[in-house]
């Protein structure tokens, strides 16, 4: 298991066991963070301000629900905080 996957697993465990988030929320956060990580890996990009903006633009084009977009952004922000 590489460091990113280990960090993600630890973060999801924290959300579930310490923060007591629902299994549904933890699953959604996992998908959101994995989507972010995959975007950068698949496009061979480094994480910087411009590429993060491009990622956000991509999710805006993929979904119309503002609540979903907000959750995705919050999930990624909280993972890297």
MARMARVO-599078 format. One record per residue (C-alpha): residue number from 0; residue in one letter; chain; z negated, x negated, y negated. Coordinates in steps of 0.1 Angstrom, whole numbers, plus 2048, in hexadecimal, padded with zeros to 3 digits. Example, Ala and Ser with C-alpha at 12.3 -4.5 7.8 and 13.67 -1.06 7.14 Angstrom:
BEGIN
REC seq type mol   z   x   y
REC   0    A   A 7B2 785 82D
REC   1    S   A 7B9 777 80B
END
This chain:
BEGIN
REC seq type mol   z   x   y
REC   0    X   A 800 800 800
REC   1    X   A 80A 7F1 7DF
REC   2    X   A 7F3 7F0 7C0
REC   3    X   A 804 80E 7AF
REC   4    X   A 800 824 7CD
REC   5    X   A 7DC 819 7D2
REC   6    X   A 7D4 820 7AD
REC   7    X   A 7E4 842 7B0
REC   8    X   A 7D0 84A 7D0
REC   9    X   A 7B0 83F 7BF
REC  10    X   A 7B7 853 7A0
REC  11    X   A 7BE 873 7B4
REC  12    X   A 79E 86E 7C8
REC  13    X   A 78C 86B 7A7
REC  14    X   A 79B 88B 79A
REC  15    X   A 793 89E 7BA
REC  16    X   A 770 890 7C2
REC  17    X   A 761 887 7A0
REC  18    X   A 773 89E 787
REC  19    X   A 774 8BA 7A1
REC  20    X   A 798 8C4 799
REC  21    X   A 7A7 8DE 7B0
REC  22    X   A 7BE 8D2 7CC
REC  23    X   A 7DB 8E3 7BA
REC  24    X   A 7D5 8CF 79B
REC  25    X   A 7D1 8AE 7AE
REC  26    X   A 7F2 8B5 7C0
REC  27    X   A 804 8BD 79F
REC  28    X   A 7F6 89D 78F
REC  29    X   A 801 889 7AD
REC  30    X   A 825 897 7AB
REC  31    X   A 826 891 785
REC  32    X   A 81A 86D 787
REC  33    X   A 831 866 7A4
REC  34    X   A 84E 874 791
REC  35    X   A 846 85D 774
REC  36    X   A 843 83E 78B
REC  37    X   A 862 847 79D
REC  38    X   A 876 84B 77D
REC  39    X   A 86D 828 772
REC  40    X   A 872 819 795
REC  41    X   A 893 82B 79C
REC  42    X   A 8A2 822 77A
REC  43    X   A 894 7FE 77B
REC  44    X   A 883 803 75A
REC  45    X   A 864 7F3 74B
REC  46    X   A 849 80A 73D
REC  47    X   A 84D 809 717
REC  48    X   A 84D 822 6FB
REC  49    X   A 873 829 6FB
REC  50    X   A 875 82D 721
REC  51    X   A 857 844 720
REC  52    X   A 868 859 706
REC  53    X   A 887 85A 71C
REC  54    X   A 872 866 739
REC  55    X   A 862 882 724
REC  56    X   A 885 88C 718
REC  57    X   A 88F 88E 73D
REC  58    X   A 873 8A5 746
REC  59    X   A 87A 8BB 728
REC  60    X   A 89D 8BF 736
REC  61    X   A 891 8C6 759
REC  62    X   A 878 8E2 750
REC  63    X   A 874 8FD 736
REC  64    X   A 84F 902 73A
REC  65    X   A 83B 8F1 71F
REC  66    X   A 81B 8F3 734
REC  67    X   A 82C 8DF 750
REC  68    X   A 839 8C5 737
REC  69    X   A 816 8C2 728
REC  70    X   A 806 8BE 74A
REC  71    X   A 81F 8A3 754
REC  72    X   A 818 890 734
REC  73    X   A 7F3 894 737
REC  74    X   A 7F3 889 75C
REC  75    X   A 805 869 754
REC  76    X   A 7F0 861 735
REC  77    X   A 7D0 866 747
REC  78    X   A 7DC 851 765
REC  79    X   A 7E3 833 74E
REC  80    X   A 7C5 838 738
END
